C-alpha cells in the first residue's frame, strides 16, 4: 500500500514535533537522512520512505 504525500507529511510532522527547537530540527534532518539512506530511500525508490515511516511512527 502506497501512502500519498499528505499522509507522509502528517506522519513526518509527528516526528518533527518531537524536535521543537530550530537546532533540534536541523539535527532531525541529519538523522532522517541517515535513517532514510539505511532504508534504501532515494529519489528513484519511493518505497523506502514508506518503510522508514512505518518503522518510526
PyMOL commands that set and color helices and strands:
alter all, ss='L'
color gray80, all
select helices_A, chain A and resi 5-16+22-38+47-56
alter helices_A, ss='H'
color red, helices_A
deselect
rebuild
show_as cartoon
